[in-house]
Amino acid sequence: PTSPSPHRQGASSSSATGDARPGGYPVDKEDLLDQHVHYYLRKHPEARKKHSVARKSAGVYDLDGREVSIEWQYATEPGQQGCLVVVDGPLRQPFADYMEETEANARYEGQDIGASNLHMIDKDRRISFNDQHKVYSRLEAMKVAKE
């Protein structure tokens, strides 16, 4: 069985269907993802005071002047809870950690690769000077590379 999507596609303005209480976050009641954002902000008033959060469209928010995506990350284990996740350029981080401005649980695109472009080339296909046991100074190494 598939779970329902955490947000409804196509809504473009939170004020059109939202709850615009003074000083409150105007939640789009038809967008489940936005309801999760609203819930977090309601439970963490210090975060609401510290940050400006505005829904631009489904899953897209203006957070302190930066356009970010907010997604729902489902739990990896049965019985665990999912959480809101912010995608800000190459950064992917739980919403709570992002709002607390901590680097906890921050993941950057490509971070798990752990290899440079050189590591992508098989050792037997790399340029070799057949001098594995010779130690060069930096200047000598540059001269050999130019040959």
VOBA-1610 file (N, C-alpha, C; in pm, whole numbers, padded with zeros to 5 digits, always signed):
BEGIN
Pro+00083-00119+00000Pro+00000+00000+00000Pro+00087+00124+00000Thr+00045+00223-00072Thr+00122+00347-00078Thr+00064+00448+00018Ser+00153+00529+00074Ser+00111+00635+00166Ser+00073+00757+00086Pro-00019+00836+00138Pro-00055+00958+00066Pro+00063+01054+00065Ser+00070+01135-00037Ser+00177+01233-00049Ser+00167+01333+00065Pro+00281+01376+00123Pro+00274+01468+00236Pro+00237+01609+00196His+00231+01640+00068His+00185+01773+00030His+00106+01766-00098Arg+00014+01859-00111Arg-00072+01865-00228Arg-00004+01952-00333Gln+00003+01905-00454Gln+00062+01981-00563Gln-00034+02088-00610Gly+00020+02200-00654Gly-00061+02299-00722Gly-00106+02417-00640Ala-00105+02410-00509Ala-00146+02527-00431Ala-00036+02631-00440Ser-00073+02754-00465Ser+00030+02854-00487Ser+00037+02959-00380Ser-00061+02969-00295Ser-00056+03073-00194Ser-00115+03023-00064Ser-00041+03043+00045Ser-00091+02997+00172Ser-00203+03085+00224Ser-00209+03209+00182Ser-00312+03298+00233Ser-00448+03268+00173Ala-00452+03204+00058Ala-00579+03177-00009Ala-00664+03079+00071Thr-00600+02978+00130Thr-00677+02879+00204Thr-00629+02870+00347Gly-00544+02962+00389Gly-00477+02948+00517Gly-00548+03010+00634Asp-00486+02988+00748Asp-00529+03041+00875Asp-00436+03157+00905Ala-00479+03279+00881Ala-00391+03394+00893Ala-00415+03469+01024Arg-00397+03401+01136Arg-00412+03467+01266Arg-00300+03568+01285Pro-00325+03680+01351Pro-00220+03779+01374Pro-00102+03715+01446Gly+00018+03737+01394Gly+00139+03684+01454Gly+00159+03535+01431Gly+00063+03470+01370Gly+00074+03326+01346Gly+00123+03298+01206Tyr+00155+03173+01183Tyr+00199+03129+01051Tyr+00074+03097+00970Pro+00058+03155+00850Pro-00062+03129+00769Pro-00055+02993+00700Val-00111+02892+00763Val-00102+02754+00714Val-00203+02729+00602Asp-00158+02654+00501Asp-00247+02608+00395Asp-00307+02476+00445Lys-00433+02480+00482Lys-00497+02363+00542Lys-00514+02246+00446Glu-00493+02269+00317Glu-00503+02161+00219Glu-00367+02099+00187Asp-00261+02149+00249Asp-00125+02102+00222Asp-00071+02038+00350Leu-00062+01905+00350Leu-00018+01832+00469Leu+00123+01871+00510Leu+00211+01891+00413Leu+00348+01931+00443Leu+00348+02066+00515Asp+00269+02160+00466Asp+00261+02292+00527Asp+00203+02283+00669Gln+00114+02189+00690Gln+00061+02169+00825Gln+00171+02123+00920His+00265+02042+00871His+00379+02000+00954His+00469+02119+00985Val+00493+02206+00888Val+00573+02327+00911Val+00504+02412+01018His+00373+02432+01003His+00295+02511+01099His+00304+02450+01238Tyr+00291+02319+01247Tyr+00298+02251+01377Tyr+00433+02275+01443Tyr+00541+02260+01367Tyr+00675+02283+01422Tyr+00686+02426+01475Leu+00643+02523+01395Leu+00654+02663+01435Leu+00567+02693+01557Arg+00452+02628+01566Arg+00365+02648+01682Arg+00429+02591+01808Lys+00496+02477+01796Lys+00560+02412+01911Lys+00696+02474+01946His+00751+02554+01855His+00882+02618+01876His+00871+02768+01850Pro+00803+02842+01939Pro+00782+02985+01915Pro+00912+03065+01904Glu+01019+03017+01968Glu+01147+03087+01958Glu+01201+03081+01815Ala+01177+02970+01747Ala+01219+02957+01607Ala+01136+03049+01519Arg+01008+03061+01548Arg+00918+03149+01471Arg+00960+03294+01485Lys+01006+03331+01606Lys+01050+03470+01630Lys+01184+03497+01562Lys+01269+03397+01559Lys+01405+03413+01506Lys+01411+03410+01354His+01320+03337+01290His+01324+03316+01145His+01197+03365+01078Ser+01211+03409+00953Ser+01092+03438+00873Ser+01069+03319+00780Val+00948+03266+00783Val+00913+03150+00702Val+00786+03182+00626Ala+00792+03169+00493Ala+00675+03195+00410Ala+00667+03088+00302Arg+00549+03030+00287Arg+00527+02930+00183Arg+00509+03001+00050Lys+00587+02959-00051Lys+00574+03017-00185Lys+00486+02930-00273Ser+00505+02800-00264Ser+00424+02702-00338Ser+00444+02568-00269Ala+00381+02465-00319Ala+00391+02334-00257Ala+00536+02289-00244Gly+00584+02276-00120Gly+00719+02229-00094Gly+00828+02334-00110Val+00792+02457-00148Val+00891+02563-00169Val+00861+02676-00070Tyr+00964+02717+00003Tyr+00948+02817+00108Tyr+01055+02924+00096Asp+01021+03042+00145Asp+01118+03149+00163Asp+01153+03145+00311Leu+01276+03108+00341Leu+01320+03096+00479Leu+01435+03193+00499Asp+01408+03300+00571Asp+01507+03406+00595Asp+01563+03461+00464Gly+01478+03476+00364Gly+01519+03533+00237Gly+01581+03433+00141Arg+01593+03307+00180Arg+01648+03203+00093Arg+01535+03113+00046Glu+01534+03082-00083Glu+01435+02988-00134Glu+01487+02847-00110Val+01412+02771-00032Val+01449+02634+00001Val+01333+02541-00029Ser+01364+02413-00041Ser+01259+02312-00054Ser+01246+02243+00081Ile+01124+02214+00117Ile+01100+02136+00238Ile+01026+02010+00195Glu+01078+01898+00240Glu+01023+01768+00202Glu+00992+01688+00327Trp+00914+01584+00309Trp+00889+01490+00418Trp+00977+01369+00395Gln+01057+01336+00494Gln+01141+01217+00486Gln+01076+01109+00571Tyr+01036+01003+00506Tyr+00971+00893+00577Tyr+01073+00818+00662Ala+01027+00757+00768Ala+01114+00680+00857Ala+01174+00562+00782Thr+01296+00527+00816Thr+01364+00415+00751Thr+01328+00283+00817Glu+01284+00287+00942Glu+01247+00167+01015Glu+01099+00172+01052Pro+01030+00059+01045Pro+00890+00056+01087Pro+00876+00100+01233Gly+00775+00177+01261Gly+00750+00224+01397Gly+00818+00356+01430Gln+00913+00399+01348Gln+00978+00527+01372Gln+00899+00637+01303Gln+00926+00762+01342Gln+00857+00876+01282Gln+00940+00937+01170Gly+00871+00989+01070Gly+00938+01065+00966Gly+00964+01206+01017Cys+01024+01289+00932Cys+01051+01426+00974Cys+01058+01518+00853Leu+01042+01647+00880Leu+01061+01748+00777Leu+01209+01762+00748Val+01243+01782+00621Val+01381+01799+00579Val+01390+01921+00489Val+01491+02004+00511Val+01516+02122+00428Val+01622+02086+00324Val+01598+02124+00200Val+01697+02110+00094Val+01732+02252+00050Asp+01854+02294+00084Asp+01901+02429+00056Asp+02027+02417-00029Gly+02010+02420-00162Gly+02123+02397-00252Gly+02173+02255-00232Pro+02304+02237-00207Pro+02356+02102-00187Pro+02329+02046-00047Leu+02279+02131+00044Leu+02253+02090+00182Leu+02119+02020+00196Arg+02119+01910+00269Arg+01996+01839+00306Arg+02006+01815+00456Gln+01907+01867+00532Gln+01916+01862+00677Gln+01776+01858+00738Pro+01759+01786+00850Pro+01629+01791+00917Pro+01589+01936+00948Phe+01462+01966+00928Phe+01409+02101+00946Phe+01442+02156+01084Ala+01426+02075+01189Ala+01452+02122+01325Ala+01597+02165+01341Asp+01691+02088+01289Asp+01833+02124+01298Asp+01863+02250+01218Tyr+01801+02262+01102Tyr+01820+02380+01017Tyr+01770+02505+01090Met+01654+02494+01153Met+01596+02608+01225Met+01678+02645+01348Glu+01747+02547+01407Glu+01832+02572+01523Glu+01971+02618+01481Glu+01995+02627+01351Glu+02123+02672+01294Glu+02241+02590+01346Thr+02222+02460+01348Thr+02328+02370+01388Thr+02371+02289+01267Glu+02491+02235+01269Glu+02538+02150+01160Glu+02501+02004+01183Ala+02429+01977+01291Ala+02390+01839+01322Ala+02311+01780+01207Asn+02345+01660+01170Asn+02275+01583+01066Asn+02276+01649+00928Ala+02364+01744+00906Ala+02374+01810+00775Ala+02443+01715+00678Arg+02385+01701+00560Arg+02444+01620+00453Arg+02454+01708+00330Tyr+02565+01699+00262Tyr+02584+01777+00140Tyr+02589+01684+00021Glu+02530+01727-00089Glu+02527+01648-00211Glu+02669+01607-00247Gly+02688+01478-00271Gly+02820+01428-00306Gly+02906+01395-00185Gln+02858+01424-00065Gln+02937+01401+00056Gln+02968+01253+00077Asp+02878+01167+00037Asp+02898+01024+00059Asp+02985+00957-00046Ile+03027+01030-00146Ile+03110+00971-00251Ile+03248+00939-00196Gly+03308+01035-00125Gly+03436+01011-00061Gly+03550+00988-00156Ala+03541+01033-00279Ala+03647+01010-00376Ala+03658+01129-00470Ser+03781+01158-00508Ser+03803+01265-00605Ser+03789+01207-00746Asn+03801+01292-00845Asn+03795+01244-00984Asn+03905+01142-01011Leu+04021+01161-00949Leu+04132+01067-00966Leu+04092+00927-00919His+04020+00921-00810His+03979+00791-00756His+03878+00720-00845Met+03818+00792-00936Met+03720+00732-01027Met+03790+00657-01142Ile+03920+00683-01162Ile+03996+00618-01269Ile+04068+00497-01211Asp+04054+00383-01275Asp+04123+00262-01229Asp+04273+00289-01224Lys+04342+00231-01125Lys+04486+00255-01109Lys+04565+00217-01233Asp+04526+00109-01300Asp+04600+00065-01418Asp+04578+00157-01538Arg+04482+00249-01532Arg+04455+00342-01642Arg+04511+00481-01614Arg+04567+00504-01496Arg+04622+00635-01461Arg+04758+00655-01528Ile+04794+00781-01548Ile+04926+00813-01604Ile+05032+00769-01504Ser+05134+00702-01552Ser+05240+00654-01466Ser+05374+00688-01529Phe+05472+00714-01444Phe+05606+00747-01493Phe+05703+00632-01468Asn+05650+00516-01428Asn+05733+00397-01400Asn+05848+00428-01306Asp+05818+00501-01203Asp+05921+00538-01105Asp+05861+00530-00963Gln+05797+00420-00934Gln+05725+00404-00809Gln+05812+00420-00685His+05940+00386-00694His+06025+00387-00576His+06113+00511-00567Lys+06100+00603-00659Lys+06181+00724-00657Lys+06104+00834-00585Val+06175+00907-00498Val+06113+01017-00424Val+06158+01148-00489Tyr+06062+01230-00528Tyr+06092+01358-00593Tyr+06063+01474-00499Ser+06139+01579-00516Ser+06102+01705-00451Ser+05986+01762-00532Arg+05925+01862-00483Arg+05812+01922-00554Arg+05856+01974-00691Leu+05970+02040-00698Leu+06021+02095-00823Leu+06053+01983-00922Glu+06118+01877-00873Glu+06150+01764-00960Glu+06023+01699-01015Ala+05923+01685-00931Ala+05797+01623-00973Ala+05733+01705-01085Met+05739+01837-01074Met+05683+01925-01178Met+05760+01908-01308Lys+05893+01897-01299Lys+05974+01880-01419Lys+05943+01747-01487Val+05928+01639-01409Val+05896+01508-01465Val+05759+01513-01531Ala+05664+01579-01469Ala+05529+01587-01524Ala+05528+01662-01656Lys+05618+01759-01674Lys+05625+01836-01798Lys+05691+01759-01912Glu+05772+01657-01881Glu+05845+01582-01984Glu+05754+01511-02080
//
